[in-house]
Amino acid sequence: MAPDSDAPITFYRLQACPFCERVTRTLDACGLEYRSRFVEPMHSDRNVVKRVSGKRSVPAIVDPRTGVTMSESANIVDYLERTYGESAAISGRREDESAATDGPHDAGTGGGD
């Protein structure tokens, strides 16, 4: 099947799943259009996810723009950052950077122990 540049990403997820929420934040930060498909909570009932990704685990995405199908939140976030976004502005690294720049700092002084 050829990639379709107009179709949104299909995002297979569970309600209140922290791993799925991480992917949601990344999709939103990248400004990507996506369609959520909420799946059955029982792992053994997730046949629709298994048909598309080969696994029953969520989160999982199907990206028709590139032809990529994958699962595992860390892999998905990495893929979305590399393919569509600014990695420093996504996946919580922004918080680390702002913490490092908040407040007075003496750059280059060695921090005075």
ChimeraX attribute file (.defattr): number of C-alpha atoms within 10 A of each C-alpha:
attribute: neighborCount
match mode: 1-to-1
recipient: residues
	/A:1	5
	/A:2	8
	/A:3	12
	/A:4	12
	/A:5	11
	/A:6	9
	/A:7	13
	/A:8	16
	/A:9	20
	/A:10	17
	/A:11	23
	/A:12	23
	/A:13	24
	/A:14	19
	/A:15	11
	/A:16	8
	/A:17	11
	/A:18	12
	/A:19	15
	/A:20	21
	/A:21	16
	/A:22	18
	/A:23	25
	/A:24	21
	/A:25	15
	/A:26	24
	/A:27	23
	/A:28	12
	/A:29	18
	/A:30	18
	/A:31	11
	/A:32	15
	/A:33	12
	/A:34	17
	/A:35	14
	/A:36	14
	/A:37	15
	/A:38	13
	/A:39	20
	/A:40	15
	/A:41	12
	/A:42	8
	/A:43	13
	/A:44	10
	/A:45	12
	/A:46	17
	/A:47	15
	/A:48	15
	/A:49	24
	/A:50	15
	/A:51	10
	/A:52	15
	/A:53	19
	/A:54	13
	/A:55	17
	/A:56	20
	/A:57	18
	/A:58	25
	/A:59	26
	/A:60	26
	/A:61	26
	/A:62	20
	/A:63	20
	/A:64	18
	/A:65	14
	/A:66	13
	/A:67	12
	/A:68	13
	/A:69	16
	/A:70	18
	/A:71	21
	/A:72	16
	/A:73	20
	/A:74	14
	/A:75	13
	/A:76	21
	/A:77	22
	/A:78	16
	/A:79	14
	/A:80	21
	/A:81	20
	/A:82	11
	/A:83	12
	/A:84	14
	/A:85	19
	/A:86	12
	/A:87	19
	/A:88	13
	/A:89	15
	/A:90	21
	/A:91	19
	/A:92	13
	/A:93	12
	/A:94	13
	/A:95	13
	/A:96	10
	/A:97	12
	/A:98	10
	/A:99	10
	/A:100	11
	/A:101	10
	/A:102	8
	/A:103	7
	/A:104	7
	/A:105	10
	/A:106	8
	/A:107	7
	/A:108	6
	/A:109	7
	/A:110	7
	/A:111	8
	/A:112	5
	/A:113	3
